[in-house]
Amino acid sequence: MNTAFTRIAALLAPCLALALALAASAQDLNVGIAKFQGGDYSGALRDLVPFAEQGSATAQFLVGAMYANGRGGVVQDNVAAAAWIRLAAEQEHARAQFYLGDMYERGRGVYQDYAEAARWYGRSALLGDAEAQYKLGTFHELGLGVALDHAQAASFYRGAAEQDHALAQTNLGVLYTIGQGVAQHHGDAAIWFRRAAEQGQARAQFNLGVLYAEGQGVAQDREEAFNWYRRAALQGYAVAQFSLAVAYFNGDGVAQDPVLAHVWANVAAAGGHEDAAGVRYRIAERISASDLDTAQQIAQQCREQGYQYCVR
């Protein structure tokens, strides 16, 4: 019995040693990952490079990210970053595939190539990466590197939107609003705009306001429309700022206030809205010099304080 036990132990010893070595190796890799996540990039680079050289996709991706951003004591080098990220991407690392697609889209470390960008976004999207799905949706909507195909755009936007990607939710809402790639349905548009708006996406907030103003997909509610315009306006969205100016001037969903109408027309004009300056001029003709001075002071304060103090 003892002899048999000794033989079994001898056979198992190499397997046990290998298991312990693998466990220690995984632990060391996790230490490097933790250093990266904690902002200790020098320590992370030192710990992760050996694993990257041994073929760890996660390590390759993180080393590439440090080269892309010039962290860990290395000089920023997009070519080296692309090389490391490609190694990870070829091992089906979804985030690496997305970033390699982004590098091809922007021409960073590689020649700009929309078709190649779409290919890598596609591989990442198939693995469920929401950002890649969103990007591939935009490529299909614009015909960048792939055939123009609004139905495909809607499909990829939906994949990302269902993962709470706010921009994808907004774009999917737009497609439902205009009936492009999907059957027109303002109710579905409102659902997707609301999900994005509640995450703070300014364009979705404005678009939801428009649906409330027009009573499309939701019960008409001018006060609710004003509230959504305001939320978008406070984020610097010029179209929403202009809509606030019009609402205040007409008393639409809010008490009429020509001074605040001038304020928001002024702010929207500064933000680049092409019709706001003309509206600001027409409002100025209808208010007193004192009110005009007040409006200009509030507008200046509003811009300087990041649109947070735009009241009187």
C-alpha positions in Angstrom: 0.0 0.0 0.0 2.8 2.4 0.9 4.6 1.6 -2.3 1.4 2.3 -4.4 0.8 5.5 -2.5 4.3 6.6 -3.1 4.0 5.9 -6.8 0.7 7.9 -7.1 2.2 10.8 -5.1 5.2 10.8 -7.5 2.9 10.9 -10.5 0.7 13.7 -9.0 3.6 15.9 -7.8 4.3 17.5 -11.3 0.6 18.2 -11.8 0.4 19.8 -8.3 3.5 21.9 -9.0 2.0 23.0 -12.3 -1.3 23.9 -10.7 0.4 25.9 -7.9 2.6 27.7 -10.5 -0.5 28.6 -12.6 -2.3 29.9 -9.5 0.7 32.0 -8.6 1.0 33.3 -12.1 -2.7 34.3 -12.2 -2.2 36.0 -8.9 0.7 38.0 -10.2 -1.2 39.0 -13.3 -4.1 40.2 -11.1 -1.6 42.3 -9.1 -0.5 44.0 -12.3 -4.1 44.6 -13.3 -4.9 46.0 -9.8 -1.9 48.4 -10.1 -3.2 49.6 -13.5 -6.7 50.1 -12.1 -5.3 52.0 -9.1 -3.2 54.3 -11.2 0.2 52.8 -10.4 1.1 52.7 -14.1 4.9 52.2 -13.6 4.3 49.2 -11.4 1.6 47.9 -13.7 3.9 48.1 -16.7 6.7 46.3 -14.9 4.3 43.5 -13.8 2.3 43.2 -17.0 5.0 43.2 -19.7 6.2 39.7 -18.9 2.6 38.4 -19.1 2.0 40.3 -22.3 5.1 38.7 -23.8 3.9 35.3 -22.7 0.6 35.9 -24.6 -1.9 37.2 -22.0 -4.5 39.1 -24.0 -5.5 41.2 -20.9 -1.9 42.1 -20.3 -1.3 42.9 -24.0 -4.3 45.2 -24.0 -3.3 47.1 -20.9 0.3 47.5 -22.0 -1.0 48.8 -25.3 -3.3 51.3 -23.4 -0.3 52.6 -21.5 1.7 53.1 -24.7 -1.3 54.9 -26.2 -1.5 57.3 -23.3 2.2 57.6 -22.4 1.8 56.1 -19.0 4.0 54.0 -16.8 7.2 55.8 -17.8 6.9 55.1 -21.5 6.8 57.8 -24.2 3.5 57.9 -26.0 3.8 55.7 -29.0 0.6 54.9 -31.0 2.5 52.4 -33.2 3.6 50.4 -30.3 0.1 50.7 -28.8 -1.5 49.4 -31.9 0.9 46.5 -32.1 0.2 45.3 -28.5 -3.6 45.9 -28.8 -3.6 43.9 -32.1 -2.1 40.9 -30.3 -4.9 41.0 -27.8 -7.6 41.7 -30.4 -6.5 38.6 -32.4 -7.2 36.6 -29.2 -10.9 37.8 -29.2 -10.4 40.4 -26.5 -13.5 42.5 -27.1 -12.2 45.7 -25.7 -8.9 45.4 -27.6 -10.9 44.8 -30.8 -12.9 48.0 -30.1 -9.8 50.1 -29.5 -8.1 48.7 -32.5 -11.2 49.7 -34.5 -11.0 53.1 -33.0 -7.3 53.4 -34.0 -8.2 52.5 -37.6 -11.0 55.0 -37.6 -8.8 57.8 -36.3 -5.6 56.8 -38.0 -3.7 56.5 -34.7 -0.7 54.2 -35.0 -2.1 52.7 -38.2 -3.2 54.1 -41.5 -6.8 55.4 -41.4 -9.0 52.7 -42.8 -12.8 52.8 -42.2 -13.3 49.3 -43.6 -10.7 47.9 -41.3 -12.2 49.9 -38.4 -15.6 48.4 -39.2 -14.2 44.9 -39.3 -12.7 45.2 -35.8 -15.8 47.0 -34.5 -17.8 44.1 -35.9 -15.7 41.4 -34.2 -16.1 43.3 -30.9 -19.8 43.9 -31.4 -20.3 40.1 -31.9 -18.8 39.6 -28.5 -21.4 42.0 -27.0 -19.3 45.2 -26.6 -21.8 48.0 -26.4 -19.5 50.7 -27.6 -18.5 48.7 -30.6 -22.2 48.0 -31.4 -22.9 51.8 -31.2 -19.9 52.6 -33.5 -20.9 49.9 -36.0 -24.4 51.4 -36.0 -23.0 54.8 -36.9 -20.9 53.3 -39.6 -23.9 51.7 -41.2 -26.0 54.9 -40.8 -23.3 57.0 -42.5 -21.9 54.3 -44.9 -18.4 54.5 -43.5 -16.4 51.4 -44.4 -19.6 49.4 -44.9 -22.7 49.7 -47.0 -25.2 52.4 -46.0 -27.9 50.3 -44.3 -30.3 51.9 -41.8 -31.9 48.6 -40.8 -28.4 47.3 -39.8 -27.7 50.6 -38.0 -30.9 50.2 -36.0 -30.0 46.6 -35.2 -26.6 47.5 -33.8 -28.0 50.6 -32.0 -30.5 48.3 -30.4 -27.9 45.9 -29.2 -26.0 48.8 -27.5 -29.2 50.5 -26.3 -30.3 47.4 -24.5 -27.1 47.7 -22.5 -28.0 51.3 -21.6 -25.6 53.0 -24.0 -27.2 56.5 -24.0 -25.9 57.6 -27.4 -27.2 54.4 -29.0 -30.6 54.9 -27.3 -30.7 58.4 -28.6 -29.9 57.4 -32.2 -32.4 54.5 -32.1 -35.0 57.0 -30.9 -34.2 59.3 -33.8 -34.6 56.3 -36.3 -38.0 55.6 -34.7 -39.0 59.2 -35.0 -38.3 59.5 -38.7 -39.0 55.9 -39.6 -35.6 55.1 -41.0 -34.4 51.5 -40.7 -37.5 50.7 -38.5 -41.2 51.4 -38.8 -42.0 55.0 -37.6 -43.2 54.8 -34.1 -43.2 57.8 -31.8 -44.1 55.8 -28.8 -40.9 53.7 -29.2 -39.0 56.8 -29.9 -40.2 58.3 -26.6 -39.2 55.2 -24.7 -35.6 55.3 -26.0 -35.3 59.0 -25.6 -36.5 58.8 -22.0 -34.0 56.0 -21.2 -31.1 58.1 -22.6 -32.5 61.4 -21.1 -32.6 59.9 -17.6 -28.9 59.2 -18.0 -28.3 62.9 -18.8 -27.9 62.7 -22.6 -28.7 66.3 -23.7 -29.9 65.5 -27.2 -32.3 62.9 -25.9 -33.6 65.3 -23.3 -34.3 67.9 -26.0 -35.9 65.3 -28.4 -38.1 64.1 -25.6 -39.1 67.7 -25.0 -40.1 68.0 -28.6 -42.3 64.9 -28.4 -44.1 66.4 -25.3 -44.5 69.7 -27.1 -46.1 68.1 -30.2 -47.9 65.3 -28.3 -46.2 62.6 -30.4 -45.8 59.2 -28.7 -46.8 60.8 -25.3 -49.6 63.0 -24.1 -49.1 66.6 -25.1 -47.7 68.5 -22.1 -46.0 71.9 -22.8 -44.8 72.2 -19.2 -43.1 68.8 -19.4 -41.6 69.9 -22.8 -40.2 73.0 -21.1 -38.7 70.9 -18.3 -36.8 68.6 -20.7 -35.6 71.6 -22.8 -34.3 73.1 -19.6 -32.4 70.0 -18.5 -30.7 69.9 -21.9 -30.1 73.7 -21.9 -28.3 73.5 -18.6 -25.8 71.1 -20.3 -25.0 73.7 -22.9 -27.2 72.2 -25.7 -27.7 75.3 -27.9 -30.9 74.1 -29.6 -32.5 73.5 -26.2 -31.3 76.9 -25.0 -33.0 78.5 -28.1 -36.2 76.6 -27.3 -36.2 78.0 -23.8 -35.9 81.5 -25.2 -38.9 80.9 -27.4 -40.8 79.4 -24.5 -40.1 82.3 -22.2 -41.0 84.8 -24.9 -44.3 83.2 -25.7 -45.2 81.9 -22.2 -45.3 78.4 -23.6 -45.1 75.9 -20.7 -43.8 78.5 -18.4 -44.7 82.0 -17.2 -43.9 84.6 -19.9 -40.7 86.4 -19.1 -39.1 88.5 -21.9 -35.9 89.1 -19.8 -35.2 85.4 -19.4 -36.2 85.0 -23.1 -33.4 87.4 -24.0 -31.0 85.6 -21.6 -31.5 82.3 -23.3 -31.4 83.8 -26.8 -28.1 85.4 -25.9 -26.7 82.2 -24.4 -27.9 80.2 -27.4 -26.3 82.7 -29.8 -23.0 82.4 -28.0 -23.3 78.6 -28.3 -23.6 78.9 -32.1 -27.3 78.7 -32.7 -27.8 80.5 -36.1 -31.3 81.9 -35.4 -30.7 83.0 -31.8 -29.0 86.3 -32.5 -32.0 87.5 -34.6 -34.5 86.5 -31.9 -32.3 88.2 -29.3 -32.4 91.4 -31.3 -36.2 91.3 -31.7 -36.7 90.7 -28.0 -34.3 93.6 -27.1 -36.5 95.9 -29.2 -39.5 95.1 -26.9 -38.0 95.4 -23.4 -36.8 98.4 -21.5 -33.2 99.5 -21.3 -33.2 98.5 -17.6 -34.5 95.0 -18.4 -32.0 94.7 -21.3 -29.1 95.5 -18.9 -30.4 92.9 -16.4 -30.8 90.3 -19.1 -27.2 90.9 -20.3 -25.8 90.6 -16.8 -27.7 87.4 -16.2 -26.5 85.9 -19.5 -22.9 86.7 -18.7 -23.3 85.1 -15.3 -25.0 82.2 -16.9 -22.2 81.5 -19.3 -19.5 82.0 -16.7 -21.1 79.7 -14.2 -21.7 76.8 -16.7 -25.4 77.6 -17.3 -26.2 76.9 -13.6 -27.2 80.5 -12.6 -29.5 81.7 -15.4 -32.4 83.0 -13.2 -33.4 86.3 -11.7 
